[in-house]
């Protein structure tokens, strides 16, 4: 069996549609997983799309907090800024278009 990891859910749904049109059986012949989890209808697609969900609200809140902190630190200061590393853990949502074994 082949697997496809697609950059976003909208494109992953297109892969599912194309698989259906070409008689490729999902998940028997092909496993498909999207990335972003922003299409609520993906749960009701046939078969339902597995995805890696990124919490967009948390990403936005974090970005605003970092920006606010930088403004508060006086962005006109000529000192060199070091890169900031922030990690926001995504959630894997497994649905019927990927095998569980």
C-alpha positions in Angstrom: 0.0 0.0 0.0 1.1 3.5 -0.8 0.7 6.6 1.4 0.5 10.3 0.5 1.1 13.1 3.0 -0.4 16.3 1.6 0.5 19.9 2.6 -3.1 20.9 3.5 -6.5 19.3 3.8 -8.0 21.0 0.7 -5.4 19.3 -1.5 -5.8 16.0 0.4 -9.5 16.0 -0.4 -8.6 16.5 -4.0 -6.4 13.4 -3.8 -9.3 11.4 -2.3 -11.5 12.6 -5.1 -9.0 11.6 -7.8 -8.4 8.2 -6.1 -12.2 7.6 -6.2 -12.4 8.7 -9.9 -9.6 6.3 -10.9 -10.8 3.3 -8.8 -8.0 3.5 -6.3 -9.3 2.1 -3.0 -8.7 4.3 0.1 -7.4 3.0 2.5 -6.8 -0.4 1.0 -4.6 0.8 -1.9 -3.7 4.3 -0.7 -3.6 6.0 2.6 -4.0 9.8 2.6 -3.3 12.3 5.3 -3.7 16.1 5.2 -2.1 18.8 7.2 -3.8 21.8 8.9 -7.2 20.4 10.0 -9.0 23.6 9.0 -11.8 22.0 6.9 -14.5 20.7 9.3 -16.3 18.9 6.4 -13.3 16.6 6.0 -14.7 14.5 8.8 -17.8 13.8 6.6 -16.0 13.1 3.3 -16.1 9.6 2.0 -13.8 8.2 3.4 -13.3 10.8 6.2 -9.9 12.5 5.9 -7.1 11.9 8.5 -5.2 15.1 9.2 -2.6 16.7 11.4 -4.5 19.5 13.1 -2.7 22.8 13.9 -4.5 25.0 16.4 -4.7 28.3 14.4 -6.1 30.2 17.5 -3.1 29.2 19.5 -0.7 30.1 16.7 -2.4 33.5 16.4 -2.4 34.2 20.1 1.3 33.2 20.4 2.2 35.5 17.5 0.4 38.5 19.1 2.1 37.8 22.4 5.6 37.7 20.8 4.9 40.9 18.8 3.6 42.7 21.9 6.7 41.7 23.8 9.0 42.9 21.0 7.1 46.3 20.9 7.3 46.6 24.7 11.1 46.0 24.5 11.4 49.0 22.3 11.9 47.8 18.7 14.0 50.9 17.9 16.8 49.5 20.1 19.8 48.8 17.8 20.7 45.6 19.6 20.8 42.4 17.7 17.8 40.2 18.1 18.2 36.5 18.5 15.8 34.1 16.8 12.9 32.9 18.9 12.0 29.3 18.8 8.4 28.4 19.6 6.9 25.0 19.4 3.2 24.4 19.2 2.3 20.7 19.1 -0.1 19.5 16.5 -2.7 16.8 17.0 -3.0 13.7 14.7 -6.6 13.0 13.9 -6.9 9.5 12.5 -10.0 8.8 10.5 -11.1 5.9 8.1 -8.9 6.9 5.1 -5.8 5.6 6.9 -5.2 2.1 8.2 -5.0 1.7 11.9 -2.5 -1.2 11.9 
